[in-house]
């Protein structure tokens, strides 16, 4: 486990990107995992954007193992009723 690092699933959205910026400003390293392209924040030190799916167990296991904390915001948006 790496202290000082955060994994945010669903971090490409408005809330996730805002949270990522807040953590970066606080000096934490942030990894964002989202199916959407991560373009709400400019490339910057401490930020890693990964385009992928939380249903990819192997990838998620690897990312969780290397993160100090996990914030789970991933969801399906615009679901039809």
Residue, then its C-alpha position, 0 to 999 in steps of 0.5 A: x500500500x502506498x500512503x499519500x495516493x488515491x485511486x478514484x474510479x469514475x474520476x473523469x466526471x465533474x465530481x471526480x475531477x474536482x475531487x482529484x484536483x483537490x487531492x492534487x492540491x493537497x500533495x497527494x498522488x491521484x490515479x483516475x480510472x474511468x471508461x470516459x476519456x479523462x480530459x477535465x484536468x490538464x496533465x500535471x505531476x501526481x496525476x495518472x489517468x487510466x481509461x478502463x472499466x471497473x469490471x476489469x478485476x485484474x486491473x482494479x486489483x492492481x490499482x487498489x493494491x498500489x493505492x493508499x485510499x480508494x474513492x468509488x464514483x464509477x457509475x453508468x450515466x444516462x440510464x434509460x428507464 
